[in-house]
């Protein structure tokens, strides 16, 4: 009887497991059908909704701006030629210093003691030369002794001059009018030749640097004058003289152009500030302009989508220049073409499209 009851229990457990398994399988199959029905299946034949605008000729403004950065005219890190302990740093960060002004004093007490010793030697040698000169004339000593005294005096005088030069070098002087922009050591530290102690920056004159594409490089000539403004001081117009027009492209395939600019009397413009060069053009002409956001491809191969006969077509273009968020087109587009400006998701060459024409601002 016990075996019969155990067998019935086992059969009951098996039936329950089979029922649960069947329920799970049915549930999963139902979920799969439900998810499959809800998943979006994109069809390349389906039309893509895009926005576009009809290309028109527009008057290009006379002025446009090129962003750049102000840099110091000169900058140096001061160090000592004579090793020693820093006795005093005579300036602080932000101080304005004149050319030739003492900025750091290196301890020179040992050099001064050596100088005093040499000066005493010189006094003795001068006396010897005077005495030997009288004795040599009288024939009391050989002339060679007088010559040795004179050579010893010259050697001591050269030694004195050398020590005096070393002492002079322990007072470090500003090489040009500048502002102290970094203090790299402290009083009491040991200074060795070549170790930076103080940074001086000349911002009385500034360098303004821009990078331009090859299509705009011809507009810059050496020594020509250009109008430059600082973002932090927009009401002031500075005059920049072109001092360098790039002869080799940088990694961004653009060319560096640099200008020399005199700072304001209060030295308001600091190194690292941003500014803009105003490139004037007296002629106003009709050109094709498009939003820069509509441009695809690479800098070397820019492309746009145009709408034609209900299809999206990729079109190669040539850009003359960019003015903020607008690009001026040299070739590749014509007046009346429909430029696709938005809706690039799922868009591809020869895609079926529905265009919503927007009126450009």
C-alpha positions in Angstrom: 0.0 0.0 0.0 2.8 2.3 0.9 4.5 1.8 -2.5 1.1 2.6 -4.3 0.8 5.8 -2.3 4.4 6.9 -3.1 3.8 6.2 -6.8 0.7 8.3 -6.8 2.6 11.2 -5.2 5.4 11.0 -7.8 2.9 10.9 -10.6 1.1 14.0 -9.1 4.4 15.9 -8.8 5.3 15.0 -12.4 1.9 16.2 -13.7 2.3 19.5 -11.7 5.8 20.0 -13.2 4.5 19.3 -16.7 1.6 21.7 -16.3 3.9 24.5 -14.9 6.3 24.0 -17.8 3.6 24.1 -20.3 2.2 27.3 -18.7 5.7 29.0 -18.9 6.2 28.0 -22.5 2.8 29.3 -23.5 3.4 32.5 -21.6 6.8 33.1 -23.2 5.4 32.4 -26.7 2.6 34.9 -26.0 5.1 37.6 -24.8 7.3 37.0 -27.8 4.3 37.6 -30.2 3.4 40.7 -28.2 6.9 42.2 -28.3 7.3 41.3 -32.0 4.2 43.2 -32.8 5.3 46.3 -30.9 8.9 46.5 -32.3 9.3 49.0 -35.0 10.5 47.4 -38.3 12.1 50.1 -40.5 11.5 49.8 -44.2 13.8 51.5 -46.6 10.9 52.0 -48.9 9.1 54.0 -46.4 9.3 57.8 -46.9 11.4 59.8 -44.5 10.0 63.1 -43.3 12.6 65.9 -43.5 12.7 69.7 -43.4 14.2 71.7 -46.1 14.6 75.2 -47.6 14.8 76.6 -51.1 18.3 77.9 -51.8 18.3 81.6 -52.6 21.1 84.1 -53.4 21.8 86.4 -50.5 23.9 89.5 -50.0 27.0 88.7 -48.1 27.8 91.4 -45.5 30.8 93.6 -45.8 32.4 92.6 -42.5 33.0 89.2 -40.9 35.0 88.2 -37.9 37.7 85.6 -37.2 38.3 84.5 -33.7 41.8 84.5 -32.2 43.8 84.6 -29.0 46.1 87.3 -27.5 49.6 86.1 -26.5 52.4 87.9 -24.7 54.9 89.8 -26.8 57.8 88.4 -24.7 57.9 86.0 -21.8 60.9 84.6 -19.9 61.7 82.6 -16.8 64.5 84.3 -14.8 67.3 82.2 -13.4 70.8 82.9 -11.9 74.2 82.5 -13.5 75.9 82.4 -10.1 74.8 79.6 -7.7 73.8 80.6 -4.2 71.1 81.0 -1.6 68.3 83.4 -2.5 68.7 86.3 -0.1 65.6 88.2 -1.2 62.9 88.3 -3.9 62.3 92.0 -4.5 59.0 91.7 -6.4 55.7 89.8 -6.1 53.2 88.4 -8.6 51.3 91.2 -10.4 54.1 93.8 -9.9 55.0 95.9 -12.9 58.8 96.1 -13.4 61.0 98.2 -15.6 63.9 97.1 -17.7 67.1 96.9 -15.5 65.1 96.9 -12.2 66.5 94.4 -9.6 64.1 91.5 -9.0 66.1 88.9 -7.1 69.2 89.1 -4.9 71.5 86.1 -4.4 73.7 85.9 -1.3 77.2 87.2 -2.3 78.9 87.5 1.1 81.6 84.9 0.2 82.3 86.5 -3.1 82.7 89.9 -1.4 85.2 88.4 1.1 87.2 86.9 -1.9 87.1 90.4 -3.5 88.5 92.0 -0.4 91.3 89.5 -0.3 92.2 90.2 -3.9 92.1 93.9 -3.3 94.6 93.6 -0.5 96.9 91.5 -2.8 96.6 94.2 -5.4 97.7 96.9 -2.9 100.8 94.9 -2.0 101.6 94.1 -5.7 101.2 97.8 -6.6 103.7 98.7 -3.8 106.1 96.0 -5.1 105.9 97.3 -8.6 106.7 100.9 -7.5 109.6 99.8 -5.3 111.1 97.4 -7.9 110.8 100.1 -10.6 113.1 102.4 -8.6 115.5 99.5 -7.8 115.6 98.3 -11.4 116.5 101.8 -12.7 119.4 101.9 -10.1 120.5 98.4 -11.2 119.9 97.0 -7.7 117.7 94.2 -8.9 117.4 92.3 -12.1 114.7 93.5 -14.6 113.0 90.1 -14.5 111.9 90.6 -10.9 110.1 93.8 -11.9 108.4 92.0 -14.8 107.2 89.2 -12.5 105.7 91.8 -10.1 103.9 93.5 -13.0 102.5 90.2 -14.3 101.3 89.3 -10.7 99.5 92.7 -10.5 97.8 92.2 -13.8 96.7 88.7 -12.8 95.3 90.0 -9.5 93.4 92.8 -11.3 91.8 90.3 -13.7 90.8 88.1 -10.7 89.2 91.2 -9.1 87.3 92.0 -12.3 86.1 88.4 -12.5 84.9 88.5 -8.9 83.2 91.9 -9.4 81.4 90.4 -12.4 80.2 87.5 -10.4 79.0 89.8 -7.6 77.1 91.9 -10.2 75.4 88.8 -11.4 74.0 88.0 -8.0 71.6 90.9 -8.5 69.2 89.6 -11.1 67.7 92.4 -13.3 64.5 92.5 -15.3 65.5 92.2 -19.0 62.5 94.2 -20.3 59.4 96.1 -19.1 57.0 93.4 -17.9 54.7 92.1 -15.2 55.6 89.3 -12.7 53.3 86.5 -13.6 54.8 83.6 -11.6 57.0 83.3 -8.5 58.8 79.9 -8.8 61.0 80.0 -5.7 61.2 81.5 -2.3 63.7 83.3 -0.1 66.2 81.0 1.5 66.1 78.4 -1.3 69.2 77.5 -3.1 69.4 78.8 -6.7 71.4 76.9 -9.3 72.1 78.0 -12.9 69.2 77.2 -15.2 66.6 76.7 -12.5 63.6 79.1 -13.1 63.0 81.5 -10.2 60.6 84.1 -11.6 58.4 84.5 -14.7 58.2 87.9 -16.4 55.6 88.6 -19.1 55.5 91.6 -21.4 52.0 92.5 -22.4 52.7 96.2 -23.4 52.8 94.7 -26.9 50.7 91.6 -27.7 50.6 89.0 -30.4 47.2 88.2 -31.8 47.0 84.7 -33.5 44.3 83.4 -35.8 44.0 80.2 -37.9 42.4 80.5 -41.3 41.7 78.1 -44.2 43.7 78.2 -47.4 40.8 80.0 -49.2 41.2 83.0 -46.9 45.0 83.1 -46.6 45.4 85.5 -49.6 43.5 88.2 -47.7 46.5 88.7 -45.4 49.6 90.5 -46.4 52.8 91.1 -44.3 52.9 94.5 -42.6 49.3 95.3 -43.5 47.1 96.8 -40.8 43.8 95.1 -39.5 41.1 96.0 -37.0 41.1 93.7 -33.9 38.8 93.7 -30.9 39.0 92.0 -27.5 35.9 90.1 -26.3 36.4 91.5 -22.8 36.6 95.1 -24.2 34.3 95.2 -27.2 34.1 99.0 -27.3 37.8 99.4 -28.0 39.2 98.9 -31.5 42.9 97.9 -31.7 45.1 98.0 -34.7 47.1 94.9 -35.5 50.1 94.7 -37.9 50.5 91.4 -39.7 53.9 90.1 -38.7 53.6 86.5 -39.8 51.5 84.8 -42.5 51.7 81.1 -42.3 53.6 79.2 -45.0 52.8 75.7 -43.8 49.4 74.2 -42.7 49.0 72.9 -39.2 47.3 69.6 -38.2 43.9 71.1 -38.8 44.7 72.0 -42.4 44.6 75.7 -41.6 47.3 78.4 -41.6 48.5 80.6 -38.7 48.4 84.4 -39.1 49.9 86.5 -36.4 49.6 90.3 -35.6 51.5 92.7 -33.4 49.0 94.7 -31.3 49.7 97.5 -28.8 47.8 97.0 -25.5 45.7 99.7 -23.9 47.5 102.2 -21.6 46.1 100.4 -18.6 47.2 97.0 -19.9 43.6 95.8 -19.7 44.1 93.0 -22.2 45.8 90.0 -20.7 47.7 87.1 -22.3 45.2 84.3 -23.1 42.2 86.5 -23.7 40.1 86.0 -26.8 39.4 88.5 -29.5 38.2 88.8 -33.1 39.7 90.2 -36.2 37.4 92.3 -38.4 38.1 91.4 -42.0 36.5 94.1 -44.0 35.3 93.8 -47.6 34.1 96.9 -49.4 32.1 94.9 -52.0 28.7 93.3 -51.2 27.8 90.5 -53.5 25.1 87.9 -53.9 26.2 84.4 -52.8 24.6 81.1 -51.9 24.6 80.7 -48.1 23.4 77.7 -46.1 23.2 76.8 -42.4 26.5 75.1 -41.3 24.4 72.5 -39.5 23.2 71.1 -42.8 26.8 70.2 -43.9 27.8 66.5 -43.6 30.9 64.7 -44.6 34.4 65.9 -43.7 36.3 69.2 -43.7 38.1 68.0 -46.9 35.0 66.6 -48.5 31.9 68.5 -47.3 28.5 67.3 -48.5 24.8 68.1 -48.2 21.5 66.4 -48.9 19.3 67.9 -51.6 15.7 66.9 -52.4 15.0 66.0 -56.1 12.0 64.1 -57.5 11.0 62.8 -54.0 14.5 61.4 -53.3 17.4 62.5 -51.0 20.6 62.9 -53.0 24.1 63.6 -51.5 25.8 66.5 -53.2 29.5 67.5 -52.9 30.0 71.2 -52.2 32.9 73.6 -52.0 32.9 76.1 -49.1 34.4 79.5 -49.6 34.3 80.5 -45.9 32.2 80.2 -42.8 30.8 83.1 -40.9 29.7 82.0 -37.5 26.9 79.4 -38.2 26.6 80.2 -41.9 28.6 78.8 -44.8 29.2 80.6 -48.1 29.1 78.1 -50.9 31.4 78.4 -53.9 30.1 75.4 -56.0 27.9 72.3 -55.8 24.5 74.1 -55.2 22.4 76.3 -57.4 19.6 78.8 -56.7 16.3 77.0 -56.5 17.7 73.7 -55.2 15.9 72.3 -52.1 18.4 71.8 -49.3 17.6 69.3 -46.6 18.2 71.0 -43.3 16.8 68.6 -40.7 15.6 65.0 -40.3 18.8 63.2 -41.1 18.0 60.1 -38.9 17.3 57.1 -41.2 18.3 59.3 -44.2 20.4 57.8 -46.9 21.3 58.2 -50.6 18.2 57.9 -52.8 15.9 57.5 -49.8 12.2 58.3 -50.4 11.4 61.6 -48.7 8.6 64.0 -47.8 9.9 67.5 -47.5 8.4 70.2 -45.3 9.7 73.5 -46.8 10.8 76.0 -44.2 11.3 79.7 -44.9 14.9 80.7 -44.1 15.5 83.5 -41.6 
